[in-house]
Amino acid sequence: MEKVIDETLQGQTLVKDNKIGNSKKLYIESYGCAMNFSDSEIVASILNNQGYNTTNELIEADLVLVNTCSIRDKAEQTVRKRLEKFNAVKKDNPSMKVGVLGCMAERLKHKFLEEEKIVDLVVGPDAYKDLPNLLEEVENGRDAINVILSKEETYGDISPVRLQSNGVSAFVSITRGCDNMCTFCVVPFTRGRERSRDPQSILDEVNDLWEKGFKEITLLGQNVDSYLWYGGGLKKDFKKASEMQKATAVYFADLLDMVAKAQPRMRIRFSTSNPQDMTLDVIEVMAKHHNICNYIHLPVQSGSDRILKKMNRLHTREDYFELIDNIRKIIPDCGISQDMITGFPSETEEDHRDTLSLMRYVKYDFGYMFAYSERPGTLGAKKFQDDVPESVKKKRLQDIIDLQQLHSKYRTEQHLGKIEEVLIEKESKKSNLEWSGRNTQNTTVVFPKEHYKVGDYVLVEMKECTSATLKGKAVGYSPMQTSSS
């Protein structure tokens, strides 16, 4: 399951990424996971070369695109409401074109174009390079659709336009698609088979981001731990093409090590990990490099072996415990977060208790918790009856949320009195006198601004906390800051 971002991510670009001479305006919104937001940056780059600069003003847009998520029914309903809004604006501006991108585009292509007629074009996650052709089809009065999934496309040759950027943090996609076939998940059907991006193109993007002043990247994939690049290598390491063909495979631990070494003063994060694929060498690489953050998003989905098997999760409860124990042993202060689904078909009270007991064992820093939502086209929808009553789902979900809040408070309290490195990302939402950033465990930290600025690495002494936020006082710059000055 993908890590879900609940708020709307609206298209916004730095002025330096807009092209002088471009006369058309693109308005783009993204919903769902970080991968969707990353994809929107690729789309903005492709259209930037077709005469479009991005805008935050819907009414001035020539082209409106919404990048969609099918992971939950709620996400789909939100997108439908936005499409209604776009079409209402379009009545006053008939030349405006509206398109749907991403996972919903693939799943509901004919309904959007033919039955409801609420969009002009439909573009799947692997077809963004076809956007110029599709827009030409629209201009000629024809329906435009391309939802063909690819076994090769990684967009490794596209330099993304950084949307809604704080100039500090950026996403770098390293894999696309997924081969895991979890029975609750629609991703393999909407995003296709798993493939990994050339490590050289990843390093080139990371180095470019550093040159542009970015201080932190997140390596993205549906399952980053299964990253695997065959038959290649880094261009600088080989004199002949024939030598490259003999190169050993690059695994995720190798890539992580390469990226950390390439930019030792840049923070590295990654998401999402799958318990069945995370190996000890990944954890050991994390421990070796100060600039790799001590945080792992490690979805478990259920604490019941019976439910895990029905979900086609290829790990057991004991496998997960062993992995957690190894993480705690190698990186004692590692932050760990979860994805959890409650109310999966046939889930019993005993299964639910197993989930709660697993949570008590791990004591996650935070999590993303959902009641099961049957998604059309998934193996679960085909094989299992959604037989857990909604009232039971809601009650169990509340149990999980309540327990997670206790554990989140416990984890933030462990930071009190400590001095920790924080990368300043933005002004605090609650006070224009405070900065907001994250520590290495991905916990939000706020503290008085004083003379510090966005992008600074600062040492902060933690004074107070809630279940989600630490409050402290800066005591000076961190070594990461002084070494980069």
N, C-alpha and C positions, 0 to 999 in steps of 0.2 A: 504493500500500500504506500502511496506517495505521501510525503509530508505535506499537509494542507495549510495554505495561508488563507485565513478567513477573511481578511479585508480585501477590498478591491485594490488592485495595483494598476493605476492609470498611467498611460503613456506620457512620459515627460523626458526630454533629453537635454543634455548640456548644450549650451550655445555653440561650443567648439565642434560638436558633432553635426550641426546643421550645415548644409552646403549652400554657399553663396550662388545665387542663380536659380535655385530650385523654386518653382512657382506654385506647386501644389502642396496641400496640407493633409497630413495623416494623423488621425486620432485613433489610438489603440488602447484597449483595456485588456487586462489579463486576470483570469480567475484560476484558483486551484493551487497547484504546486509550484515550487521554485523553478522546475523545468519549464513550465509554461511561460513564466516570466523571462527566462533565458531565451526561449524560442521567440518571444516578441522582440527581443533585441536583435535577433537574426533577421526577422521580417523587416524591422525598421531599417536595417543596413541594406537589405536588398532593394527596398523601395526608395531609400535615400539616393541610390544610383539611378532611379527611374524618375527623378524630379520631385520627390516628396520629402518635405521636412516635417517633423512631428510637431504637434500642437496640443495644448491642454484645453483648448476651447472647442467644444463639440460643434457649435454653430458655424464655425469657420472652416470645418473640415470638408475636403473633397472626397475623402475616403475614410470610412469608419470600419475598424476591424475589432472583433472581440475574440480573444484567445480563450478557449473554453475547456472546462473540466467535466469529466463524466464519473468521477470517483464516487460522488454521492448525488442523490436526487435533489437535495437542497441547492447544490451548485448549479444544476441544470435549470432549476426554476428561477434562480437569480439571473442567469443569462437570458432566459426568455423575457423577463421583465425589462432587462436592458435593451433587448432588441425591439420591444414595444416602444420604448423611449426613443430609440434611434429613428424608428419609422415615423414617429410623430414629428420629430425635427425635420425629417426628410420631406414631409409634405410641404414645408415652407421653402425647401431647397431641393427641388426635383433632380438636380444634377448630382447630388450626393450619392455615393455608392456605399452599400453596407455589405460586409462579408463576415463569415464565421470561419475561424481557424481552429485547429487542434482536435481534441478528443471527441467533442460533441459533433464536430464537422464530419468526422468519419462515420460516427454512429447514426446520425440523423440527417444525412446528406439529402436524400430525396424528399423527406418531409419538409425541410426548410425551403428548398427550391421549388418543388412542384406542388405540394399540397397546401402549404401555408403561404408561400410566396412572400416571405419576410426578409429574404436576403438576395443579393445579386450574385454572390459568389461563395463557394464552399471549398475550403482548402485544408487538406489533412496535414499531419505533422511532418511528413516526408516530402511534401510537394511545394514548399515555400519558394524554391527557385523558379517554379513555374508561374509565380504571381504576375510577372510582366505579360506573359501570354494570356493568362486568364483575364486580366484587366482589359486587354485588347478585345477579347471575346465579349465582355460586358459592353464595351463601347460600341460594338457592332450589333448590339441587341440580342445577344445569345446568352443562354445560361452558361455559367462558368463553374466547372467542378473538376477537382483533381484530388482524390483521396487514396491514390495508389500508395501502398506501403512498400518500402525499399529495404533490401538486405545490405545495402552499401552506404546510403546517405548518412553522413555525420555532420555536415556543414562545417567541417574543419577548415575549409578555405574561405569562410566568411568571417570578416572582422565585425563583431557585433557593435551596434550603436547602444551605448549605455543609457537605458531608460530610467527615469526617476532616480538618478544616481546621486549619492552623497559625495562622490569623488573619493571615497575611502574603501568601500567594499564592492566586490563584483562577483558574479557567477561565471564559472568556466565549465562548460559541458564536456564530459569525457566519454560518456557512453550514451546510446539511444536505445529505446526498446527494452523488452524484457522477455526472458525465456522461462520464467519460473512457473507460470500457469497456476498461481494461487486461485482457488475456486471462487473467491469473493471479488476478484480484481479484473477490471476491464482493460487495463493497460496493455497486455499482450495483443489484444484485438484492435486497439485504437492507435497504438504506437509501433506495433510490429516486432520483429525479431531483434534480439540483442546484437549490437555491434559496437566496437570500440574505435575510438578516434586515434589517429596517428600521434604518437607521443611528441614528435617534433612540433606539430602544429599546436599542441597544448602548451609546450614550453615557449613557443613564439608568442602566443597570446598572453601568457603570464608575464613574460619579459616586457611586452608592450604595455601591459597594465601598470607595471612598476614605473616605466618611463613616463607614463601619464600621471603619476602621483598616487596611484592606488596603494593601500597598505595591507589589504586583506582580500583573499579570494576563497571561494567555496567551490571545490571540485564536485560537479553534479552528475548524477546518473540515477536511474531507477534502482540500480544495484551496483554501486561503485566497486565493491569487492570482487566482482566477476570481470572487471576490466582485464582484457587480454589482447595484446597486439602481436600478431604473428608475422614472420617473414619480413620484418623490417628492422629498424633501428634508428638511431639518431644520425642525421645526415653527416654531421661533423665527425662521427666516429668511423666512417668508411670512405675509402678512396675510390672504390668501384661499386657499380650496381650489383655485380655478382657477389661481392662480399656481404652486401646488405641482405641478400636472400638467405645467407647462412647464419644470420644473427639469431641469437637466442630470443625466446619470447619475452615480452615485457608484461609483468603482472602488476596488480595494483600497488603492492608494496614497493616495487621498483619505481613506478611512476611517482608515487608519493615522495620517495627518497630523492628522485631527480628534481622535482619541483621545489622541495625544501632547500636543496643545495643550490639551485639556480638563483633563488632570491632569498637568502638567509635572513633578510630584514623585513620580509613580508610574512604576515600571518597566513597559515593554511588551515582551512577547514574542509570537510567533505560530508556528503550526504547523497543517498541514503545507503545504509549498510544492511545486508541480509545475514542473519545469524549463521546460516548454513555455509556461507562463503567467506566469512571473515576469518582470516588465518592469524596465527601468532606472529608471523613476520610483519603484518600490518601494525599490530600493537607495538612491536619492538621498534619499528621505524618511527612511530609516534614518540616513543620514549627517548629516542636518540636525538631528536631535533627540537630545540626550544621553540622554534617558530611554527611547529605543528600544534594546533590547539588541543588541549586535553578534554576533548568532548566527542562523544559518539552517539549518533542517533541510531538506535538499534531496535527496530520494530519487532515485537514478539507476537502480537495479535490476540493470543489467548494463553492462559496458564494451564490448560487442560490438554493432555496428550491426545485424548479422543477427538477433541475439536481441532487441534492442530493437524491431525491426520485428515480429517474431513476438509480442512482448508487447503490441503496439499502443501502444507509447510513442511519442508524437508529437514526439520529439526525437532527434537523432543524437548520436554521440560528440562530434563537432566543435561542435555546438550547445551541448553541456554545457560543453565546454572554454571556449567564448567567454563563457558566463555566469559561470563561475568566474573567468576573467580580469577581467571587469568588476567582480565583487564585490571581488576583491583590489585592483583599481585604486581603487575608490571608498571601500571600507572595508578598508584593509590588514590590520587586526587582527581581521577577522571570523572567528568560529568557524563551522565548517561540519561537519554530520554527514550520514550517509547511511543509506539502506535498500538492502540488496543481497540478491538472490536468486541462488543458484547451483543448477546442475542442472536448469535449465528444459529442457523437451523439445527434443531434438536438439543440446543444447549440446556443443561439441567442446572439446578441449584448447586449440585456437587461440582459441576464444571465451573460455575461462577466462583465458588469458594476456592477452587484451584487457582483461578486468576488472581484473586485477592491475596492468596498466600504467596504466589510468585512475586507480586508487587511488594509485599512485606519483606521478602528476601532481598530484593534488589534495592528498594527505596530510591526510585527514579528521581532525578532532579526536576523533570517536568515531562509532560506527555500530551499526545493528541488522541483523544478518546471519542469513540463514536458508537452509536447503536447500528447494528447491521442494517444496511440498505441494499436490497436486492437490485443488482444492475443487469439489465437485459443483455443477453449475449454471453454472460459469464458461465463458467461450468457450474457454479453454484445455483444459478437460476435454472439451468437445465436439469440438474440432478437432484436438487433438494427442495422441499417445501418450506417456505418461510413461515414456520409454525410457532415461533415464540411471540406471544401477544405483545403489542406495543407498550401496554402498561408495564409488563414485566421487563421489557427492554429499558424503558425509562428508569425504572427502579434500580436495576442493576447498573446502568450507566451512572446514576447518581452515586451509588456505592463506590464505584471506581473513581469518580471525580473527587468525592470527599476524601478518600484514602490518599489520592495523589496530592491533594492540597496539604495534607498532613506531612507527607514525605517531602514535598517541595519546601515547606517551612523548615523542616529538619535539615535539609541540605543547605539552604541559604544560611541558617544559623551556624553551620560549621565554618563559614567564612569570617564570622565576626572576630574582630581583633587582629585579623591578618592583614598584611600589606600585599596587594596583588596588582599585576599589570592590567591596565584597561586601555583599550584603543578608543579614543573619542570619535563617535560617529555623527552625532547631531545634538541639537539642543533638546533638553528634557521636555516632554509633552506638558508637564505640570508647572514648570517654572522656566522663564527665560533667563534666570540667574544661574541655572545649573546645566552641566553637560550630561549627556547620556552616552554610554558605551557598553561594551561587554568584556568580561574577564575571559580567561582561557576556557573555562567550563561553560561558556555561552550564557551566563547569567547577566542580566541587565544591571548596570551599576550607574547611579547618578551621584554627582558631587558638585560643589560650587565651582563656577567657571574660573575665577581668579585670572591669571595671565595666560592660561592654556588655550589651545585652539583645536578645531576639528582636524583629525588626522594625527594628533599627538599620541604617543605611547606614554602613559602616566602611571606612576605608582600611587595607589589609593589605599588608605587604611579604612577598613570596613567598620562602621559604627552602629548601624541599624539595619533591619531587614523586614521585609514582608515575605510571603511565600513565593513571590515572583521577582522581587527587586532588592538589591543591596544599596544602601546609602553610606557614603563615606566622605573622606577629605583627602585631597591630593597631598602627597608629601614630597613630590619631586618627579622628574622624568625617569623613565625606566631605561635600562641599558639598551633596549631596542631603539629608543629615540636618540640617545646620545651617539650610538654607533652609526645612525643613519643621517646625522647632521653634517 
